[in-house]
Amino acid sequence: MKRKTASGDIPTANGQPDSKKRALSGEEAEARFRPGLFDAAEQQKYTTEYAQSAPYKHGVICPLIEPSLLRSVREEIQAHLDFTEKETDIYKIFQSGDLANLDGLDDDSLSKLPSLLKLRDAMYSARFREYISGVTNSGKLSGRKTDMAINIYNEGCHLLCHDDVIGSRRVSYILYLTDPDTPWQADWGGALRLYPTTTKKDARGDDVTIPSPDYALSIPPAFNQLAFFTVQPGESFHDVEEVYHPCPGDDRSPKRVRMAISGWFHIPQPGEDGYEPGLEEKLAERSSLAQLQGRGDIYDLPQPAPVECAAPVDHTDADPGQGKGKAKAEEPPAEDGGGGMEFTEADLNFLIQYIAPSYLTPDIAEEMSDTFANESSLNLEQFLSEKFAARVRAHIEAQEQAGLPASSEDILAQTGWTVARPPHKQRYLYRQHSAGTPPPPPSESSPSPLEELLHTVFPSAAFRKWLALVTGADRISSYDFLARRFRRGQDYTLASGYDGEEPRLEFTLCLTPTGGWEKEGEAAGEDDEADGDEAQQPAPASPDREEPAVGGYEIYMAGDEEDEGDAAIYRSAGADEDDGILFSTAAGWNRMSIVLRDRGTLKFVKYVSAAAQGDRWDVTGAMGVEFADDE
């Protein structure tokens, strides 16, 4: 997912180019870093380590800054800066403003941040830019275009997989300001994690890099540690591991606050040494945004596999080629695709074995149809029948107790579930209704209740007729179904749009048996009445907090038609109450949501925190739909 950043020189409060930034001599700059850093042998050591690093070239320098200066920086940040909580599909953080704007502050405000100004000017000094350029062999770096901010990750905060490719960025860096007197523990999380890639051919025969869903290297935070890498389109994929909540029995006295200054060195700007006219435009053409728009899509998993309903389709033939989707119950007759025909007694006899009887009565169906006509969505609690729901719950609870292997390959080999990819779009376990789904392990002699839903119930003519009835559709013209499992501490989908010319029906039957998810409806924007002032100052979770926010909710949002800023920001202090949310629902047990989705509408499932009591499970479907001309 691409996230925008400001480009060009940052003006001061008076709208003039910055003038308070002072160029440092080489000796002045070196004095602000730790002794010995600029020795030729030391620089050569880091250069060699960088050249030999994997999964892509990166470096780690620790310590970097003269220690007393960095301690003063940390103290100034804690005493004088405010932070805004921001949450999107891709991150949850507390963030300062761009530190380039420090030059626009009045003299009184600047007088409170002398060490922070010294640090910023040292980081972008000619001496240190030359040093980083030499270590990375990345080319010259701009001293005019500074791009850095302070990010704080409390318990539950995270940043999901991306490659940092935006505009003129050349080198990414993170300088950690964690508590210098309480060393960060690796099992607290918060690590920078790097993802390997493989090179494949796209549809035109050109090389395209595809990131693995599994990271290859984890770099834990440490005070005064600099991690850095050259920004490479389609290659420099990384994330920030969630900062984990303490487990029961853990010592809660150490504060798990991952404070860091993150930023980028940019290519030289007009008038600077090394400026190349047109280079920024060339970099934009190479951006991995092109990959997101199609070059590597043929390697995405899962691939869409819609089944057209124009020809007669019976639910017993829902999954040809696998022979495992046949219902043992009484089956309705075949018909023309699930719409425009009368709902029969045979349909009722079939569905009543799976769906709660209340949703199959004519009066309730009429009420649902009226609601859907007004709101374009339905939220149905306790959707499955009591008897069948008990079978589903028992199966899911047994699966969670059994655990999972660590790697994507082992998960597929041992369980039959595939890991969705690439991680800069999505990651979760899935099974698909189509013939492309890997068969279940030999030990599974009969379909599980999840497979019955996936291969028998939802593809049935009876269900399609019921869905058309309660939504007022003329007919259902196609379907595509997935069973999904979002593992806690690992899985999510990032915001994606729908580009179809006509609206489509989408449903999600959430089958998450564990508790602790309901509050996420509020976190996602429903009845969120939190005091905005309280969100300004980040603090670790209270030791008395028993139910941390755990994500896992599904959100539909209005797309940003003008593509300004981050369209997926839905929670930040001072933001409008709804923040563009059209529909949201928390993970829960036996909850069916049905939505009519228009072109351009964004949708995602929020990252599931490691603090969740279990995984998020669901079966989801996308249905082609036709309405009468007067609807």
C-alpha positions as CSV (number, residue, x, y, z in Angstrom):
1,M,0.0,0.0,0.0
2,K,1.3,3.4,-0.9
3,R,1.2,6.3,1.6
4,K,1.8,9.9,0.6
5,T,4.3,12.2,2.0
6,A,5.0,15.9,1.5
7,S,7.4,16.7,-1.3
8,G,9.6,19.6,-2.1
9,D,11.1,22.1,0.4
10,I,9.1,22.6,3.6
11,P,8.1,26.2,4.1
12,T,8.3,28.0,7.5
13,A,5.3,29.5,9.2
14,N,5.9,32.7,7.1
15,G,5.8,30.6,3.8
16,Q,9.5,31.2,3.1
17,P,12.2,28.6,2.5
18,D,13.7,27.5,5.8
19,S,16.4,29.7,7.1
20,K,17.1,28.5,10.6
21,K,18.8,25.4,9.6
22,R,22.6,26.0,9.9
23,A,25.2,24.2,7.8
24,L,27.7,22.4,10.1
25,S,31.4,22.1,9.4
26,G,32.7,18.5,9.3
27,E,34.2,18.9,12.7
28,E,31.0,20.2,14.3
29,A,29.0,17.4,12.8
30,E,31.4,14.7,13.9
31,A,31.3,16.0,17.5
32,R,27.6,15.1,17.6
33,F,28.2,11.5,16.8
34,R,29.9,8.9,19.0
35,P,33.6,8.9,19.0
36,G,35.3,6.8,16.4
37,L,32.3,6.6,14.0
38,F,34.1,8.4,11.2
39,D,37.4,6.5,11.4
40,A,38.2,5.0,8.0
41,A,38.4,1.5,9.4
42,E,35.0,1.8,11.2
43,Q,33.4,3.2,8.0
44,Q,34.9,0.3,6.0
45,K,33.5,-2.2,8.5
46,Y,30.0,-0.9,8.1
47,T,30.4,-0.7,4.3
48,T,31.4,-4.4,4.1
49,E,28.6,-5.5,6.4
50,Y,26.1,-3.6,4.3
51,A,27.3,-5.1,1.1
52,Q,27.1,-8.6,2.5
53,S,23.7,-8.2,4.2
54,A,20.5,-10.1,3.4
55,P,17.7,-10.5,2.6
56,Y,18.4,-7.1,1.0
57,K,21.2,-4.6,1.7
58,H,20.8,-2.9,5.1
59,G,22.9,-1.7,7.9
60,V,22.9,-1.3,11.7
61,I,25.1,1.1,13.6
62,C,25.0,1.1,17.4
63,P,25.7,3.4,19.1
64,L,25.4,6.3,16.6
65,I,25.0,9.6,18.4
66,E,27.1,11.1,21.3
67,P,25.1,9.5,24.2
68,S,24.5,12.7,26.3
69,L,23.1,14.5,23.3
70,L,20.6,11.6,22.5
71,R,19.5,11.5,26.1
72,S,18.8,15.2,26.0
73,V,16.8,14.7,22.8
74,R,14.7,12.0,24.5
75,E,14.1,14.3,27.5
76,E,13.0,17.2,25.3
77,I,10.6,15.0,23.4
78,Q,9.0,13.7,26.5
79,A,8.7,17.2,28.1
80,H,7.7,19.4,25.2
81,L,6.2,17.4,22.2
82,D,2.6,16.2,21.7
83,F,1.7,13.2,19.7
84,T,-1.4,12.2,17.8
85,E,-2.8,8.7,17.8
86,K,-3.3,7.5,14.2
87,E,-4.8,4.3,13.0
88,T,-5.2,3.0,9.5
89,D,-5.3,-0.3,7.7
90,I,-1.5,-0.4,7.8
91,Y,-0.5,1.0,11.1
92,K,-1.4,2.0,14.6
93,I,1.0,4.6,16.1
94,F,1.5,7.9,18.0
95,Q,3.1,10.4,15.7
96,S,4.7,13.8,15.9
97,G,4.6,16.3,13.1
98,D,7.4,16.4,10.4
99,L,10.5,17.7,12.2
100,A,11.3,19.7,9.1
101,N,8.6,22.1,10.4
102,L,10.7,22.8,13.5
103,D,12.2,25.7,11.5
104,G,8.7,27.3,11.4
105,L,8.4,27.4,15.2
106,D,8.7,30.7,17.1
107,D,11.9,31.4,19.0
108,D,10.3,30.5,22.4
109,S,9.2,27.1,21.2
110,L,12.6,26.4,19.5
111,S,14.4,27.3,22.7
112,K,12.8,24.2,24.3
113,L,14.2,21.9,21.7
114,P,17.9,22.7,21.3
115,S,19.1,19.1,21.4
116,L,16.5,17.9,18.9
117,L,17.6,20.7,16.5
118,K,21.2,19.7,16.9
119,L,20.4,16.1,16.2
120,R,18.4,16.9,13.0
121,D,21.1,19.2,11.7
122,A,23.7,16.6,12.4
123,M,21.8,13.8,10.7
124,Y,21.4,15.9,7.5
125,S,24.9,17.4,7.7
126,A,27.1,17.1,4.6
127,R,29.5,15.0,6.7
128,F,27.0,12.4,7.7
129,R,25.2,12.3,4.4
130,E,28.6,11.6,2.7
131,Y,29.1,8.8,5.3
132,I,25.8,7.1,4.7
133,S,26.1,7.5,0.9
134,G,29.5,5.8,1.1
135,V,28.3,2.9,3.3
136,T,25.3,2.2,1.1
137,N,26.8,3.2,-2.3
138,S,23.4,4.8,-3.0
139,G,24.5,8.0,-4.6
140,K,24.5,11.6,-3.2
141,L,21.8,12.6,-0.7
142,S,19.9,15.8,-0.2
143,G,20.7,18.1,2.7
144,R,17.9,20.5,1.8
145,K,15.0,18.1,1.8
146,T,14.7,16.8,5.4
147,D,12.1,14.2,6.1
148,M,11.8,12.9,9.7
149,A,9.2,12.4,12.4
150,I,9.1,10.9,15.8
151,N,6.9,7.7,16.1
152,I,5.9,6.1,19.4
153,Y,4.7,2.5,19.5
154,N,2.9,1.6,22.7
155,E,1.5,-1.9,23.4
156,G,-0.6,-2.9,20.4
157,C,1.0,-0.5,18.0
158,H,2.4,-1.8,14.7
159,L,3.3,-1.0,11.1
160,L,2.5,-3.7,8.4
161,C,4.5,-4.7,5.4
162,H,5.5,-2.0,2.8
163,D,8.6,-1.0,0.8
164,D,8.8,2.7,1.5
165,V,8.9,3.6,-2.2
166,I,7.4,7.1,-2.5
167,G,8.7,10.0,-4.5
168,S,12.4,10.9,-4.1
169,R,13.3,8.7,-1.1
170,R,16.7,7.1,-1.5
171,V,17.7,5.8,2.0
172,S,15.3,4.9,4.9
173,Y,16.5,5.1,8.5
174,I,15.3,4.5,12.1
175,L,17.1,5.9,15.1
176,Y,15.8,4.4,18.3
177,L,15.2,6.4,21.5
178,T,14.0,3.6,23.7
179,D,14.7,3.9,27.5
180,P,18.5,4.0,27.8
181,D,18.3,2.7,31.4
182,T,16.0,-0.2,30.7
183,P,17.3,-2.3,27.8
184,W,14.6,-3.3,25.3
185,Q,13.7,-7.0,25.4
186,A,13.3,-8.8,22.1
187,D,10.1,-10.6,23.3
188,W,8.4,-7.2,23.8
189,G,8.2,-7.0,19.9
190,G,8.7,-3.8,18.1
191,A,11.4,-5.2,15.8
192,L,12.2,-4.1,12.3
193,R,11.5,-7.2,10.1
194,L,12.8,-7.6,6.6
195,Y,11.1,-9.7,3.9
196,P,12.9,-11.7,1.2
197,T,11.7,-11.6,-2.4
198,T,11.8,-13.9,-5.4
199,T,12.1,-12.8,-9.0
200,K,9.4,-14.1,-11.4
201,K,8.1,-13.1,-14.9
202,D,5.1,-10.9,-15.3
203,A,2.5,-11.3,-18.1
204,R,4.9,-9.4,-20.5
205,G,7.8,-11.5,-19.7
206,D,9.6,-8.8,-17.6
207,D,11.1,-9.6,-14.2
208,V,8.9,-8.8,-11.2
209,T,9.9,-9.2,-7.5
210,I,7.4,-11.0,-5.2
211,P,7.8,-10.7,-1.4
212,S,7.5,-13.8,0.8
213,P,4.7,-13.8,3.4
214,D,7.4,-14.8,6.0
215,Y,10.0,-12.4,7.1
216,A,13.6,-13.4,7.0
217,L,15.3,-11.1,9.6
218,S,14.2,-9.4,12.8
219,I,16.2,-6.5,14.2
220,P,15.1,-5.6,17.8
221,P,15.2,-2.0,18.9
222,A,18.0,-0.7,21.1
223,F,18.8,2.8,22.4
224,N,21.0,4.8,20.1
225,Q,20.8,2.2,17.3
226,L,20.5,3.3,13.7
227,A,18.9,0.8,11.2
228,F,19.0,1.9,7.5
229,F,18.6,0.6,4.0
230,T,18.4,1.8,0.4
231,V,14.8,2.2,-0.8
232,Q,14.4,-0.3,-3.6
233,P,11.1,-0.6,-5.6
234,G,9.6,-4.0,-5.1
235,E,12.4,-5.2,-2.9
236,S,12.8,-3.2,0.4
237,F,9.8,-4.8,2.1
238,H,9.7,-4.5,5.8
239,D,7.4,-4.1,8.8
240,V,7.5,-3.1,12.4
241,E,6.5,-6.0,14.7
242,E,3.7,-5.3,17.1
243,V,4.7,-4.1,20.5
244,Y,3.2,-6.8,22.6
245,H,1.0,-6.5,25.7
246,P,2.5,-8.2,28.8
247,C,1.3,-11.8,29.2
248,P,-0.2,-12.8,32.5
249,G,2.5,-13.0,35.1
250,D,4.9,-10.8,33.2
251,D,6.7,-7.9,35.0
252,R,4.6,-4.8,34.0
253,S,6.9,-2.2,35.5
254,P,9.2,-1.8,32.5
255,K,7.6,0.6,30.1
256,R,7.2,-0.8,26.6
257,V,7.5,2.4,24.7
258,R,9.2,2.1,21.4
259,M,10.3,5.7,20.6
260,A,12.2,6.3,17.4
261,I,13.0,9.0,14.9
262,S,12.2,7.6,11.5
263,G,12.9,9.3,8.2
264,W,14.4,9.3,4.8
265,F,17.4,10.8,2.9
266,H,16.2,12.0,-0.5
267,I,17.9,12.4,-3.9
268,P,19.5,15.8,-4.4
269,Q,17.1,18.6,-5.1
270,P,17.6,21.4,-7.8
271,G,20.7,23.4,-7.0
272,E,22.3,20.7,-4.9
273,D,25.4,18.7,-5.9
274,G,24.4,15.5,-7.6
275,Y,21.0,16.8,-8.8
276,E,19.8,14.9,-11.9
277,P,17.0,16.5,-13.9
278,G,14.1,14.1,-14.4
279,L,15.4,11.5,-11.9
280,E,12.5,11.9,-9.5
281,E,10.0,11.3,-12.4
282,K,12.0,8.2,-13.4
283,L,11.9,6.9,-9.9
284,A,8.1,7.4,-9.8
285,E,7.8,5.2,-12.9
286,R,9.8,2.4,-11.2
287,S,7.7,2.7,-8.0
288,S,6.2,-0.5,-6.7
289,L,2.9,1.3,-7.2
290,A,3.0,-0.1,-10.7
291,Q,3.3,-3.6,-9.2
292,L,0.3,-2.9,-6.9
293,Q,-1.7,-1.9,-10.0
294,G,-1.0,-5.1,-11.9
295,R,2.5,-6.3,-12.7
296,G,2.8,-8.9,-10.0
297,D,-0.9,-9.5,-9.5
298,I,-0.8,-12.9,-11.3
299,Y,1.2,-14.2,-8.3
300,D,-1.3,-13.0,-5.7
301,L,-2.9,-15.6,-3.6
302,P,-5.8,-16.2,-3.5
303,Q,-6.7,-15.4,-7.1
304,P,-10.3,-14.5,-7.9
305,A,-12.2,-17.6,-9.0
306,P,-15.8,-16.5,-9.7
307,V,-18.3,-19.2,-10.8
308,E,-20.8,-17.9,-13.3
309,C,-24.5,-18.9,-12.7
310,A,-25.9,-18.4,-16.2
311,A,-26.1,-22.1,-16.8
312,P,-28.1,-24.4,-14.5
313,V,-26.1,-24.9,-11.3
314,D,-27.1,-27.2,-8.5
315,H,-25.5,-27.0,-5.1
316,T,-24.4,-30.6,-5.4
317,D,-22.2,-29.5,-8.3
318,A,-20.8,-26.4,-6.5
319,D,-17.2,-27.7,-6.6
320,P,-16.7,-29.9,-9.6
321,G,-13.4,-31.7,-9.7
322,Q,-13.0,-32.1,-6.0
323,G,-16.0,-34.4,-5.2
324,K,-16.1,-33.3,-1.6
325,G,-18.9,-30.7,-1.5
326,K,-22.0,-32.9,-1.6
327,A,-24.7,-32.3,1.0
328,K,-25.9,-35.2,3.0
329,A,-29.2,-33.4,3.6
330,E,-32.2,-33.2,1.4
331,E,-31.3,-31.1,-1.7
332,P,-33.4,-28.6,-3.7
333,P,-33.8,-29.0,-7.4
334,A,-31.5,-27.3,-9.8
335,E,-32.5,-24.0,-11.4
336,D,-31.2,-21.1,-13.4
337,G,-28.8,-19.4,-11.0
338,G,-30.5,-18.3,-7.8
339,G,-32.8,-15.5,-8.7
340,G,-36.0,-14.7,-10.4
341,M,-37.6,-18.0,-9.4
342,E,-39.9,-18.8,-6.5
343,F,-38.3,-19.8,-3.2
344,T,-39.6,-23.4,-2.9
345,E,-40.3,-25.8,0.0
346,A,-37.4,-27.9,-1.1
347,D,-35.2,-24.8,-0.8
348,L,-36.5,-24.2,2.7
349,N,-36.0,-27.8,3.7
350,F,-32.4,-27.6,2.6
351,L,-31.5,-24.3,4.2
352,I,-33.2,-24.9,7.5
353,Q,-30.5,-27.5,8.3
354,Y,-27.9,-24.7,8.3
355,I,-29.6,-21.3,8.8
356,A,-31.5,-20.2,11.8
357,P,-35.3,-20.7,11.2
358,S,-36.1,-17.1,12.0
359,Y,-34.2,-15.8,8.9
360,L,-36.2,-18.1,6.7
361,T,-39.7,-16.8,7.6
362,P,-41.5,-14.6,5.0
363,D,-42.1,-11.7,7.4
364,I,-38.5,-11.5,8.5
365,A,-37.3,-11.8,4.9
366,E,-39.5,-8.9,4.0
367,E,-38.1,-6.8,6.9
368,M,-34.6,-7.6,5.8
369,S,-35.3,-6.7,2.2
370,D,-36.8,-3.3,3.3
371,T,-33.7,-2.6,5.5
372,F,-31.3,-3.5,2.8
373,A,-33.2,-1.3,0.3
374,N,-32.6,1.7,2.7
375,E,-29.2,1.0,4.0
376,S,-27.5,-1.3,1.4
377,S,-26.3,-3.5,4.3
378,L,-27.5,-6.1,6.8
379,N,-26.0,-7.3,10.0
380,L,-27.5,-10.7,11.2
381,E,-26.7,-12.1,14.5
382,Q,-26.8,-15.9,15.2
383,F,-27.2,-16.6,11.5
384,L,-26.5,-20.4,11.5
385,S,-28.9,-22.8,13.1
386,E,-28.1,-23.8,16.7
387,K,-27.2,-27.4,15.8
388,F,-25.0,-26.7,12.8
389,A,-23.3,-23.8,14.6
390,A,-22.3,-26.1,17.4
391,R,-20.6,-28.4,14.9
392,V,-18.7,-25.4,13.4
393,R,-17.6,-24.1,16.9
394,A,-16.3,-27.5,17.9
395,H,-14.3,-27.8,14.7
396,I,-12.8,-24.4,15.0
397,E,-11.9,-24.8,18.7
398,A,-10.2,-28.1,17.9
399,Q,-8.2,-26.4,15.1
400,E,-7.0,-23.7,17.4
401,Q,-6.0,-26.1,20.1
402,A,-4.0,-28.1,17.5
403,G,-1.8,-25.2,16.7
404,L,0.0,-24.4,13.4
405,P,3.5,-24.8,11.9
406,A,5.6,-21.6,11.6
407,S,6.3,-21.4,7.9
408,S,3.8,-20.9,5.0
409,E,5.1,-24.1,3.3
410,D,4.6,-26.3,6.3
411,I,1.2,-24.9,7.0
412,L,0.1,-25.8,3.4
413,A,1.7,-29.3,3.6
414,Q,0.3,-30.2,7.0
415,T,-3.1,-28.5,7.1
416,G,-4.2,-27.8,3.5
417,W,-4.6,-24.1,4.3
418,T,-2.7,-21.6,2.1
419,V,-1.2,-18.3,3.3
420,A,-2.5,-15.3,1.4
421,R,0.1,-13.1,-0.2
422,P,1.8,-10.7,-0.9
423,P,2.2,-9.3,2.6
424,H,2.1,-5.7,1.4
425,K,-1.6,-6.4,0.5
426,Q,-2.7,-9.2,2.8
427,R,-1.8,-12.2,4.9
428,Y,-4.2,-14.8,6.3
429,L,-4.9,-18.5,5.9
430,Y,-7.5,-19.5,3.4
431,R,-9.3,-22.3,1.6
432,Q,-11.1,-21.5,-1.6
433,H,-14.3,-23.0,-3.1
434,S,-12.7,-23.5,-6.6
435,A,-10.9,-26.4,-8.0
436,G,-7.6,-24.6,-7.4
437,T,-7.9,-25.2,-3.7
438,P,-5.4,-27.7,-2.3
439,P,-7.2,-30.9,-1.2
440,P,-7.6,-31.6,2.5
441,P,-5.0,-33.8,4.2
442,P,-5.7,-37.6,3.9
443,S,-6.7,-37.7,7.5
444,E,-9.9,-35.8,6.7
445,S,-12.2,-38.5,5.4
446,S,-15.3,-36.2,5.3
447,P,-15.8,-32.5,4.8
448,S,-15.5,-30.3,7.9
449,P,-18.4,-28.0,8.7
450,L,-16.4,-25.1,7.3
451,E,-16.0,-27.0,4.0
452,E,-19.8,-27.7,4.0
453,L,-20.4,-24.0,4.1
454,L,-17.7,-23.3,1.5
455,H,-18.6,-26.1,-1.0
456,T,-22.2,-27.0,-0.3
457,V,-24.3,-24.4,1.5
458,F,-23.2,-21.1,0.0
459,P,-22.9,-22.2,-3.6
460,S,-26.3,-23.8,-3.5
461,A,-29.2,-22.6,-5.6
462,A,-31.3,-22.4,-2.4
463,F,-28.9,-20.0,-0.7
464,R,-28.6,-17.8,-3.8
465,K,-32.4,-17.5,-4.0
466,W,-32.6,-16.6,-0.3
467,L,-29.9,-14.0,-0.8
468,A,-31.7,-12.5,-3.7
469,L,-34.9,-12.5,-1.7
470,V,-33.5,-10.6,1.3
471,T,-31.6,-8.1,-0.8
472,G,-34.2,-7.4,-3.3
473,A,-32.0,-8.6,-6.2
474,D,-33.4,-9.9,-9.4
475,R,-30.8,-12.7,-9.5
476,I,-27.3,-13.7,-8.4
477,S,-25.2,-14.1,-11.4
478,S,-21.8,-15.3,-10.0
479,Y,-20.2,-16.3,-6.7
480,D,-16.7,-16.6,-5.2
481,F,-16.1,-17.9,-1.7
482,L,-13.2,-18.1,0.8
483,A,-12.9,-19.6,4.2
484,R,-10.3,-17.5,6.1
485,R,-8.4,-17.7,9.4
486,F,-6.6,-14.6,10.6
487,R,-3.9,-15.7,13.1
488,R,-3.4,-13.4,16.1
489,G,-0.2,-11.5,15.9
490,Q,0.2,-12.0,12.2
491,D,-2.7,-11.5,9.8
492,Y,-4.7,-8.7,8.1
493,T,-5.9,-7.3,4.8
494,L,-4.9,-3.9,3.7
495,A,-7.4,-1.5,2.1
496,S,-8.3,-2.4,-1.4
497,G,-10.8,-1.0,-3.8
498,Y,-13.5,-2.6,-5.9
499,D,-13.3,-1.6,-9.6
500,G,-16.3,-3.3,-11.1
501,E,-18.7,-1.3,-13.2
502,E,-21.7,-2.6,-11.4
503,P,-22.2,-3.0,-7.6
504,R,-21.7,-6.5,-6.1
505,L,-23.0,-8.2,-3.0
506,E,-20.4,-9.2,-0.5
507,F,-21.1,-11.1,2.7
508,T,-19.0,-12.3,5.6
509,L,-20.1,-14.9,8.1
510,C,-17.8,-14.4,11.0
511,L,-17.2,-17.5,13.0
512,T,-14.9,-16.4,15.8
513,P,-15.6,-18.3,19.0
514,T,-13.4,-16.3,21.3
515,G,-14.5,-13.1,23.1
516,G,-12.9,-9.7,23.6
517,W,-13.7,-8.4,20.1
518,E,-16.8,-6.4,20.6
519,K,-15.2,-3.1,21.7
520,E,-13.5,-3.0,18.3
521,G,-16.8,-1.7,16.8
522,E,-16.2,1.4,18.8
523,A,-12.5,1.5,18.0
524,A,-13.4,1.4,14.3
525,G,-15.6,4.4,14.6
526,E,-19.0,3.4,16.1
527,D,-19.9,5.5,19.1
528,D,-16.3,6.5,19.6
529,E,-16.5,9.2,22.2
530,A,-13.0,9.1,23.6
531,D,-11.6,12.4,24.9
532,G,-9.4,13.8,22.2
533,D,-7.0,15.3,24.7
534,E,-6.3,12.0,26.2
535,A,-5.2,10.7,22.8
536,Q,-2.5,13.4,22.6
537,Q,0.0,11.9,25.0
538,P,1.0,8.2,24.5
539,A,1.3,6.0,27.5
540,P,1.8,2.3,28.0
541,A,-1.3,0.2,28.6
542,S,-2.5,0.4,32.2
543,P,-1.6,-2.6,34.3
544,D,-5.3,-2.8,35.2
545,R,-6.4,-3.0,31.6
546,E,-7.9,-6.4,31.0
547,E,-9.2,-6.1,27.4
548,P,-6.7,-4.3,25.1
549,A,-7.8,-3.4,21.6
550,V,-7.2,-6.4,19.4
551,G,-8.3,-5.5,15.9
552,G,-9.9,-8.1,13.6
553,Y,-12.8,-5.8,12.6
554,E,-13.9,-5.5,9.0
555,I,-14.4,-2.0,7.6
556,Y,-15.9,-0.5,4.4
557,M,-14.7,3.1,3.7
558,A,-15.4,5.7,1.1
559,G,-12.5,5.9,-1.3
560,D,-10.5,9.2,-1.6
561,E,-11.7,10.4,-5.0
562,E,-9.0,13.1,-5.2
563,D,-6.3,10.7,-3.8
564,E,-5.1,13.3,-1.3
565,G,-3.5,12.1,1.9
566,D,-4.1,8.6,3.3
567,A,-7.6,7.4,2.4
568,A,-7.5,4.7,4.9
569,I,-7.0,6.9,8.0
570,Y,-10.1,6.3,10.1
571,R,-9.0,7.1,13.7
572,S,-7.0,10.1,14.8
573,A,-7.4,12.7,17.4
574,G,-9.5,15.6,16.2
575,A,-10.8,13.8,13.2
576,D,-14.4,13.8,12.1
577,E,-16.6,11.4,14.0
578,D,-17.2,8.9,11.1
579,D,-13.9,9.4,9.3
580,G,-15.4,8.0,6.1
581,I,-16.5,4.7,7.5
582,L,-19.5,3.3,5.6
583,F,-19.9,0.0,7.4
584,S,-18.0,-1.8,10.1
585,T,-18.4,-4.9,12.1
586,A,-16.4,-6.4,14.9
587,A,-15.3,-10.0,14.9
588,G,-17.7,-12.3,16.7
589,W,-19.5,-15.6,16.8
590,N,-22.1,-16.6,14.1
591,R,-22.5,-13.0,12.7
592,M,-23.4,-12.5,9.1
593,S,-22.9,-9.1,7.4
594,I,-24.2,-8.4,3.8
595,V,-23.1,-5.3,1.9
596,L,-23.8,-3.9,-1.5
597,R,-20.4,-2.6,-2.5
598,D,-20.0,0.2,-5.1
599,R,-17.0,1.0,-7.3
600,G,-14.1,2.6,-5.4
601,T,-15.2,1.6,-1.9
602,L,-12.3,0.5,0.2
603,K,-12.4,-2.6,2.4
604,F,-10.0,-4.2,4.9
605,V,-9.8,-6.5,7.9
606,K,-7.7,-4.8,10.6
607,Y,-4.5,-6.6,11.8
608,V,-5.3,-9.1,14.6
609,S,-3.3,-8.3,17.7
610,A,-1.3,-10.9,19.6
611,A,-3.4,-9.9,22.6
612,A,-6.5,-11.4,21.0
613,Q,-7.9,-14.4,22.8
614,G,-7.9,-16.4,19.6
615,D,-7.8,-16.2,15.8
616,R,-10.5,-14.5,13.7
617,W,-12.4,-17.1,11.5
618,D,-14.9,-16.4,8.7
619,V,-16.4,-17.4,5.4
620,T,-16.7,-14.6,2.9
621,G,-18.2,-14.3,-0.5
622,A,-18.4,-11.9,-3.5
623,M,-21.6,-12.2,-5.6
624,G,-22.4,-10.8,-9.0
625,V,-25.9,-9.4,-8.7
626,E,-28.6,-8.0,-11.0
627,F,-31.4,-5.7,-10.0
628,A,-34.5,-4.9,-11.9
629,D,-34.3,-1.7,-14.0
630,D,-36.5,0.2,-11.7
631,E,-34.3,-0.6,-8.7
